[in-house]
Amino acid sequence: MSRFALLLGATTLVAAAAFVAGATAQTAKGVPDFSSNGTAWKGPNGVNFIPVTGSPPPITNDPEHPHISNGEANRRRLQPTYRISDLTHPNLKPWAKEVMKKDNDEVLKGKIAYTPGSFCRPAGVTAFALDGGPYFFVQTPTKVLIIQQGEQIARQVYLNVPHSASVKPSWFGESIGHYEGDTLVVDTIGLNTKTFIDHFRTPHTEKLHVVERWRMIEGGKKLEVEFTIEDQDTFNLPWKAMVRYDRAQDTLPENICIEGNLVLFDWDLPEAKTPNF
C-alpha cells in the first residue's frame, strides 16, 4: 500500500471530524463561507496564473514551442505537447534559468514533463492551486482545510496564531491564516525545494514566501485567489498573480491516486513498505 494511500485514511478522518465541528460551531458572522451546500470549486485542468496589473508577469510558455493540452489536441486533432518555459523572462535569477533550460532540453528530447498530479506527489504552494480542482473547503474556528480532489491531500491553514519560531521545511510549509472581511488571507513559509511554482516547472528556494487572498466574486459564483510570491534567491522582484474557479455542486469522492495511476512514466512512485500508523 502506498504512503499516500495510507495518509488518505487519516486525512478523511480529520476532514470528517472537522465537518462535525463546523456543523455545531458555525463560522463567525461576516466570515466567507466557501464550503456549505455541497460547494466545490473547479477550474480548467492545468490552470495557468493570470497576470496582475503593475506586477512582474508570471512565467509563460516559450512561443517557439506552443503548448497544446490534451483537450485542445482532441478538439483540433493535433498532437498534445508539454509546457516549455520561456527563459527570456527578466524576473528569473540565472541559476533558475539554468535549471529550467536543462529541463526544457530534456523534455524537447522526449522526456515526460513532470507534474505532481501525474505522480501522486504533493504540489506544494503555489502549484497546488493550479490543478483545476475540484477543491473543497472545511472551515472551523481554528483551522481551514483546502482539499484537492485528485490526490485528496489537504492543506492545513491554522487561524489566528503566529508562525512557529523555527519552521522545518515541508511539502506545504506552514500556512497561517486570518479573515479580513470577505477574504481568507494565508501566509505560508517553510516550503521545501521538492516542488515547483507552476506548470512550467519553475524552481524555488527555501526562502519562498507566499501570501494568498481567497475571496468569492460575482455574487459567489466564482472564487478568486491572488498570490504574492517572494523568493529573493529565485526572483529579482516579488510578483503577484491570480487564479479563478467556478462554483459547482459536488461531493468529495474517494480517490486513491497511486492505486489508480497505471501509467508510471519514468518518475517512480513513492511506496511505503510498512504502515506508518
N, C-alpha and C positions, 0 to 999 in steps of 0.2 A: 504494500500500500504506500502511496506517495506521501511525502511530508505535507503537501498542500491538501491532500485528501484528509489526512489526519487533522489538520488545522480546521477544516471545514466544519467538523462537528463542534469544536469549541466555539467557532465564530457563530454558528447557528444558535447555540445555547445562549451566548452573550446577547445576540440580537433579540431572541425570544424574551429574555428577561427584561431587556430594555423596552420592548414593546409593552409589556405588562406595566412597567413603571410609568411609561408615557401615558398609558390609558388612565391611570389613577392620579397622576400628577401632571396636568396639562402644562404646556409651556407658558411662560409669563405673558401677561397681556401686552400686546404690541409686538411680540416676537414673531417673526415669519414662520409659517407652518409649511415646510417643504414636503410633508410626508402623509397627511391624512387622506382618507377616501381612496386608498389604492393608488396613490400617485407614484409614477415613475417618470424619470427624465431621460429623454432619448435625443441623440443627435445622429448624423450620418456616420457610418463606420469610417474610422481613420480621419477624425476631425483635425483640422489644422487651426493654428492660432489666427485670430482676427487682429489686425494691427490696431493700435490706439494712436489717435492723432497727437502729435507732439513728442512721441516716444521713438527711440530707435526701433525699427521694424523687427518682427520675428524672423528666424531663418526660413528660407523658402527653397523651392526646388530649382535645380540648375536648369535654365531654359534650354540648354542644348540636349538635355535628356528628360523630356516631358514624362510626368508620372501619369500612368493610365491605371486606374483602380480596376478591381475585378468586375464591379458593377458596370463601369463605363465600357470596359472591354467586351462584356456580354452584349451591351446595347449596340455598340458600334462594330462588333465582330472583329476586334483587334486583339493583339497580344498584350496582356497586362504587363506592367513594368513596376519596378521598385522605385522608391524615392531616392533621388541623388541630390545631396545638399549643394547649395550654391556657395562656393568657397570664396567668392568675391565680397562676401558680407563684411562691412567695415567694423562691426562691433565685436568680432571674434579675435581673441588672442592668437598669436602664431602657433602655440602648441596645440590648441584646439583644432585649428585648420589642418595641421599635420595629421592628427589622429583621424579627422574626418576624410581627408584625402586618401589615406590608406584604406579606409573602409569603402569609400566610393569606388576606388580602383578594384577592390576585391569583388564588390557587387557587380560592377560592369564586366568583370571576367567570368561571372556566372555563380558567385556565391549567393546563398539565400540571405536576403536582408533581414536583420534581427528586428523582431517586435516582441515585447514581453508577453502579450496575449497568446502568441503562437507557441510559446514555450512554457506557459503556466508559471511565469515569474511575476513578482510584484513590479508594477510600472514605476513606482516612486512618484514624487512630486516634482514636476508638473504633468508628466505624461499620463498619469492615472486619469486625468480629466479629458484625454484626447481619444479615448477608445470609442466614444459614442454611446456608451452605456448599454442597456438601461442602468440608471443609478437610483438607488433607494436610500431614503434618509430615516434614521431613528434618532429622535430628539428627546433628551431628558434634561432636567435642570443642571446636570453636571457634565454631561457628555453628549456629543453628536457622533453618530456612526454614519459614514458615507460608504455604501456597499455597491460595488460594481458587479453586475450580474455574471459576467463572463467567467471570472475566476472566483467570485464570491469572497473576495478579500475586502475586509472593512478597514477603512481609515478611521482612526480614533482621534477625535478633536476634544480636548479637555477644556471645559469652560471656566473662565474667571479665576484662573490660577496663573502664577508666574512660570516662566521657563525654569527647568532644573538648573542648578548651579553648574553641573557637569553633564553634558548630554553625550551618550555613546552613539556614534553614527549607526544608522539602521536604514532599511529599505524605504520607510516612510518618515523617518525622522521623528521629531517631537512637535506635534501640532497643538497650539494653544489658541483658543478662540474666545470671542465675546460677540454680543449683538450690539450693533449701532442702529437703532431704529429698525428698519425693514431689512437690514443687511447682516449676514453672518461673516465676521472678519476672522480669518485664520492666519496665524503667524507660525511658520514652520522653519526649524533649523535642525541640525544634526542628521543630515542626509548623507548616506554613504555614496561611493562613486560607482556602484554597480548598475545604476540606472541612467537614463538619458533625459534630456529636457523635452524632447519632442520626437516625432516620427522620422525626422531627418538624422536621428542618432547623434544629436549634439551633446557632447560630454559636459561634465561639470566637476568641480572640486568639492571637498567637504565644507567649504565656505559658503556654499549655496544657501541663500536666504530667500524664502518665498512668502509673500503676503497675498492672500486670496480674499476677494469680496464677493460673496454669493448672495444674489437677490433676485426676486421674481420681477418680471417686467411684463408689459402688455396685459395688465389685469390678471396676472398669474398664469398666463398661457405659456410663457417662456421663462427659463431660468438662465440668468447671465452670470458669468464668473469673470472677474477682472483679476489678472495676476500682475504683481510687481516682482520682478526677478532680478536678484542681485548676486553676483559672484565676481568679485574683483580680480580673481585669478583666471577667469574664463572670458569675461566680457569687459570691454573697455568702459561701458556705461551701464547703469541699471536700465531696465526696459520694462514696458508694460505690454500686455496682450489680453485678449478676451476669447471666451468660447460661449456659445449659447446652445441650449437644449429646449426641446418641445415637451410640454406636459402630456402624459399619456396615462391611461388606466391600465395597470398591470399588477401582477403579484410576483414575488421573488420565488422562482422555482429552484429545485435542487439541481445543481450543475457542477459536477466534479471535473475540473478541467483536464487533469492529466490522464484519467482513465478514458476520456473520450477523444484524446488527441492521438490519432493513429498515424499522423504524418510527422515523424520526429526530425526531419531535415538533418542538419549536422550540428545542432547546438547542444544536444544531450539534455535530457530532462532530469531534474533532481529526484532522487528516490531515497526515502528513509528505509533503512534495513530493519529497524526496530521501532516500536511505538515510542513517542516522546511524552506520553501522558497516560 
